Amino acid sequence: MTWETGFSVINLLVLPAWALLVFLPRARITQAAVHSMLYPVILGAIYGTLLVAAMGFGVSDPDAGFTFAGVQALFDHPNGVIIGWSHYLVFDLFVGAWIARDAQRLEIAHWQTIPCMLGSFLFGPVGLLLYALLRLIKGKGFSLFET
């Protein structure tokens, strides 16, 4: 499998989950597939495998590391790009699923959360920011705690 094919595969893996969140937010399949640990575990396994290949077997730029220059070098190698991208995908989906659950709990209309979830899917933290603003606008407050 080429790096480009691998990149396409991990992108395709998350699309059904996002479609379920947007179009079938309360369906059993959404609960089972998206609100469970299924997606984080699958994407985490991909991430972990690629990370081990990079750190243990040299499948990365030799200058990769945890400094600015090292992270830049990591992303200069195709394996590093997929490692980083899978990291984004799993956390963005996790946030999108939380938005959906939190909105249901707070009785915020689903259609109002769709821009927030799409923002999370496309731009990560932007979707979470939009949802925080939506909560404030809807009078649901902003809290660090779920009640």
C-alpha positions as CSV (number, residue, x, y, z in Angstrom):
1,M,0.0,0.0,0.0
2,T,1.3,3.4,-0.9
3,W,1.4,6.3,1.7
4,E,-1.2,8.1,-0.4
5,T,-3.5,5.1,-0.3
6,G,-3.0,4.7,3.4
7,F,-3.9,8.4,3.9
8,S,-7.1,7.9,1.8
9,V,-8.1,4.8,3.7
10,I,-7.9,6.5,7.1
11,N,-9.9,9.4,5.8
12,L,-12.5,7.0,4.5
13,L,-12.7,5.2,7.8
14,V,-14.0,8.3,9.6
15,L,-16.6,9.4,7.1
16,P,-19.3,6.9,8.1
17,A,-19.0,8.0,11.7
18,W,-19.4,11.7,10.8
19,A,-22.4,10.8,8.6
20,L,-24.0,8.9,11.5
21,L,-23.4,11.9,13.8
22,V,-25.0,14.3,11.4
23,F,-27.8,12.3,9.9
24,L,-28.7,9.7,12.5
25,P,-27.6,11.2,15.8
26,R,-29.9,9.1,18.0
27,A,-29.8,5.8,16.1
28,R,-28.6,2.6,17.8
29,I,-25.8,2.2,15.2
30,T,-24.5,5.7,16.0
31,Q,-24.5,4.8,19.7
32,A,-22.7,1.5,19.1
33,A,-20.2,2.7,16.5
34,V,-19.5,6.4,17.3
35,H,-20.3,6.9,21.0
36,S,-18.4,3.7,21.9
37,M,-14.6,3.2,21.9
38,L,-14.8,1.6,18.5
39,Y,-13.4,4.5,16.4
40,P,-10.8,5.7,18.9
41,V,-9.5,2.1,19.3
42,I,-9.3,1.5,15.5
43,L,-7.7,4.9,14.8
44,G,-5.5,4.6,17.9
45,A,-4.3,1.2,16.6
46,I,-3.3,2.7,13.3
47,Y,-1.7,5.6,15.0
48,G,0.2,3.4,17.4
49,T,1.4,1.0,14.7
50,L,2.7,3.9,12.6
51,L,4.3,5.5,15.7
52,V,6.1,2.3,16.6
53,A,7.3,2.0,13.0
54,A,8.6,5.5,13.1
55,M,10.3,5.4,16.5
56,G,11.4,1.8,16.6
57,F,12.1,0.8,13.0
58,G,13.2,4.1,11.4
59,V,10.2,4.7,9.2
60,S,10.5,8.4,9.6
61,D,12.9,11.3,9.0
62,P,16.0,10.7,11.0
63,D,15.8,14.2,12.5
64,A,12.2,13.6,13.8
65,G,11.7,14.5,17.5
66,F,10.0,16.6,20.0
67,T,11.5,20.0,19.2
68,F,10.1,22.4,16.7
69,A,12.7,21.2,14.1
70,G,12.0,17.6,15.1
71,V,8.3,17.9,14.6
72,Q,8.8,19.6,11.3
73,A,11.1,16.8,10.2
74,L,8.5,14.2,11.4
75,F,5.9,15.8,9.0
76,D,8.5,15.8,6.2
77,H,8.1,12.0,6.0
78,P,4.9,10.4,4.7
79,N,4.6,8.2,7.8
80,G,4.8,11.3,9.9
81,V,2.0,13.0,7.9
82,I,-0.2,9.9,8.4
83,I,0.7,9.7,12.1
84,G,-0.3,13.4,12.6
85,W,-3.4,13.1,10.5
86,S,-4.7,10.1,12.3
87,H,-4.1,11.9,15.5
88,Y,-6.3,14.8,14.3
89,L,-9.0,12.4,13.0
90,V,-9.4,10.6,16.2
91,F,-9.6,13.7,18.4
92,D,-11.8,15.6,16.0
93,L,-14.2,12.7,15.9
94,F,-14.1,12.4,19.7
95,V,-15.0,16.1,20.1
96,G,-17.7,15.8,17.5
97,A,-19.3,12.8,19.3
98,W,-19.1,14.7,22.6
99,I,-20.8,17.7,21.0
100,A,-23.6,15.5,19.8
101,R,-24.0,13.8,23.3
102,D,-23.8,17.1,25.2
103,A,-26.3,18.8,22.9
104,Q,-28.8,15.9,23.4
105,R,-28.3,16.1,27.2
106,L,-28.9,19.9,27.2
107,E,-31.8,19.6,24.7
108,I,-30.2,21.8,22.1
109,A,-31.8,21.1,18.7
110,H,-29.6,18.8,16.6
111,W,-29.8,21.0,13.5
112,Q,-28.1,23.8,15.4
113,T,-25.2,21.6,16.3
114,I,-24.5,20.5,12.7
115,P,-22.3,23.5,11.9
116,C,-20.3,22.9,15.1
117,M,-19.8,19.2,14.2
118,L,-18.8,20.1,10.6
119,G,-16.5,22.7,12.0
120,S,-14.9,20.0,14.2
121,F,-14.6,17.6,11.3
122,L,-13.0,20.2,9.0
123,F,-11.2,22.5,11.4
124,G,-10.9,20.7,14.7
125,P,-11.0,23.3,17.5
126,V,-13.1,25.7,15.5
127,G,-16.1,23.3,15.9
128,L,-15.6,23.1,19.6
129,L,-15.4,26.9,19.8
130,L,-18.6,27.2,17.7
131,Y,-20.3,24.8,20.1
132,A,-19.2,26.7,23.1
133,L,-20.7,29.9,21.6
134,L,-23.9,28.0,20.7
135,R,-24.2,26.9,24.3
136,L,-23.8,30.5,25.5
137,I,-26.3,31.8,23.0
138,K,-28.8,29.1,23.9
139,G,-28.5,30.0,27.6
140,K,-26.9,26.7,28.5
141,G,-23.9,28.3,30.0
142,F,-20.3,27.3,29.8
143,S,-19.0,24.9,32.4
144,L,-15.9,22.8,32.8
145,F,-18.2,20.1,34.4
146,E,-21.0,18.0,33.0
147,T,-24.0,18.1,35.2
